Amino acid sequence: MLSAIMRLFILVCIEKDQFADNNLAESVLATQNMFLKAYELGLGTCYMGFVSLLKSKPDVLKKIGVPDNYEMMVPLILGHPKTKQEAGKRKKPNILKWIK
């Protein structure tokens, strides 16, 4: 849960391109890097799952500054978490089969 002290809403957008098949993948990879850096800086992040709602509201996207020739791919928020999360514990992998 992010506190009300500081929250930032980020829209990862990409220029519309009929030849780009990997726009979503590139956007998700960029977002993953933001999540990792935010964690390193002690910040919290959260993917906002209302992409389809905003995509269906071009007037809202225009109002918040997304150019007509850009498509929103990933919305997220970033902020200071209310509590500090400890590092997770890794589980030993369950290897089913080695392929040679």
Secondary structure, 3 states (H helix, E strand, C coil): CEEEEEEEEEEEEEECCCCCCCHHHHHHHHHHHHHHHHHHCCCEEEECCCHHHHHCCHHHHHHCCCCCCEEEEEEEEEEEECCCCCCCCCCCCCCCCCCC
